[in-house]
Amino acid sequence: MAGRTLRSSTSRGLLRQDDRLSAEAEPEIFATTKRFGTVLENVVMDEVTRELDLDDFTLAENSRGAYPIDFIPNSSDENMDRCRRTSSC
């Protein structure tokens, strides 16, 4: 079951915070956790296998991830404001 999700735009990317993430509920977003360039916070990783455990909440009640907007198929920054498109205001 998918949990509460908060999303916000960063400079040319997305920040995601949620308390449950699964490949079944949100496959495109789940796939970002496996890509180089994604930054994860409060996520437990097995030291030997390097597999992520997105259901382990020993570090925090929720996890966060930031990834480039183009990691999501059919995404567009067309509706982002000028500051977020260019990183300068």
C-alpha positions as CSV (number, residue, x, y, z in Angstrom):
1,M,0.0,0.0,0.0
2,A,1.5,3.4,-1.0
3,G,1.8,5.9,1.7
4,R,1.7,9.7,1.9
5,T,3.9,11.4,-0.7
6,L,5.1,14.9,-0.9
7,R,6.7,16.1,-4.1
8,S,8.3,19.5,-4.9
9,S,10.4,20.8,-7.8
10,T,14.1,21.6,-7.3
11,S,16.4,23.1,-9.9
12,R,15.8,20.9,-12.9
13,G,14.7,18.0,-10.7
14,L,12.3,16.6,-8.2
15,L,12.4,16.0,-4.5
16,R,10.2,13.2,-3.1
17,Q,9.4,12.4,0.5
18,D,7.2,9.4,1.4
19,D,6.7,6.8,4.0
20,R,6.2,3.9,1.6
21,L,7.4,3.4,-1.9
22,S,7.0,0.2,-3.9
23,A,7.6,-0.9,-7.5
24,E,4.0,-1.9,-7.8
25,A,2.5,1.4,-6.7
26,E,4.8,3.8,-8.4
27,P,7.2,1.9,-10.8
28,E,8.7,5.0,-12.5
29,I,9.5,6.7,-9.2
30,F,10.7,3.4,-7.6
31,A,13.1,3.0,-10.6
32,T,14.8,6.3,-9.8
33,T,16.1,4.7,-6.6
34,K,18.3,2.4,-8.7
35,R,19.7,5.1,-11.0
36,F,23.1,6.9,-10.7
37,G,22.4,10.5,-9.9
38,T,19.6,10.0,-7.5
39,V,20.3,11.2,-3.9
40,L,18.6,9.2,-1.2
41,E,18.3,10.2,2.5
42,N,17.2,8.0,5.4
43,V,17.3,4.8,3.4
44,V,18.8,1.6,4.8
45,M,21.2,-0.3,2.5
46,D,22.6,-3.7,3.1
47,E,26.4,-3.3,3.4
48,V,27.2,-6.6,1.6
49,T,24.6,-6.8,-1.2
50,R,24.1,-3.0,-1.4
51,E,20.3,-3.6,-1.8
52,L,18.1,-0.9,-0.5
53,D,15.5,-1.6,2.1
54,L,12.8,1.0,1.6
55,D,10.6,-0.6,4.3
56,D,13.2,-0.2,7.1
57,F,12.3,2.8,9.1
58,T,15.1,2.5,11.7
59,L,16.8,5.8,10.5
60,A,13.6,7.9,10.2
61,E,9.8,7.6,9.7
62,N,10.2,8.6,6.0
63,S,12.8,8.7,3.3
64,R,13.6,11.3,0.8
65,G,15.0,11.2,-2.7
66,A,16.1,13.8,-5.2
67,Y,16.5,13.0,-8.9
68,P,16.7,14.8,-12.2
69,I,13.3,15.5,-13.8
70,D,14.2,13.6,-16.9
71,F,14.5,10.4,-14.9
72,I,10.7,10.2,-15.2
73,P,9.4,9.3,-18.8
74,N,7.2,12.0,-20.4
75,S,8.2,14.6,-17.8
76,S,8.5,18.2,-18.8
77,D,9.9,21.3,-17.1
78,E,7.7,23.4,-19.4
79,N,5.5,24.6,-16.5
80,M,8.4,25.3,-14.1
81,D,8.9,29.0,-13.2
82,R,11.9,30.8,-14.5
83,C,13.9,30.5,-11.3
84,R,13.7,26.7,-11.4
85,R,14.3,26.4,-15.1
86,T,17.5,28.5,-15.1
87,S,18.6,28.2,-11.4
88,S,18.8,32.0,-11.3
89,C,16.3,34.6,-10.4
